[in-house]
Amino acid sequence: TTLFHKYTKTKQEAIQRNDTSTADEMDEKIQSIGGREEYQRASQLNTSLHSTSKWVLKVLGRKKLLTGIPHDDDDDDDDR
């Protein structure tokens, strides 16, 4: 998803400068990575994994395995 953001930002900046060549190049790059549809699919996957990652970090924090890394212990999730 990082490339999608980079390419769309560059495209928008190019459009503001009336640089159609760069805007077209960014369109091609966006399409080469699957376009907006693939970006949205990747974003959904990332979002679904985020909650799992957050849970793992909480469990590791409770077990004092994240020394020096802030974490939130307020959740009552079970740590199986």
Sequence and secondary structure as in RCSB ss.txt:
>XXXX:A:sequence
TTLFHKYTKTKQEAIQRNDTSTADEMDEKIQSIGGREEYQRASQLNTSLHSTSKWVLKVLGRKKLLTGIPHDDDD
DDDDR
>XXXX:A:secstr
 HHHHHHHHHHHHHHHTT HHHHHHHHHHHHHTTHHHHHHHHHHHHHHHHHHHHHHHHHHHHTT STT       
     
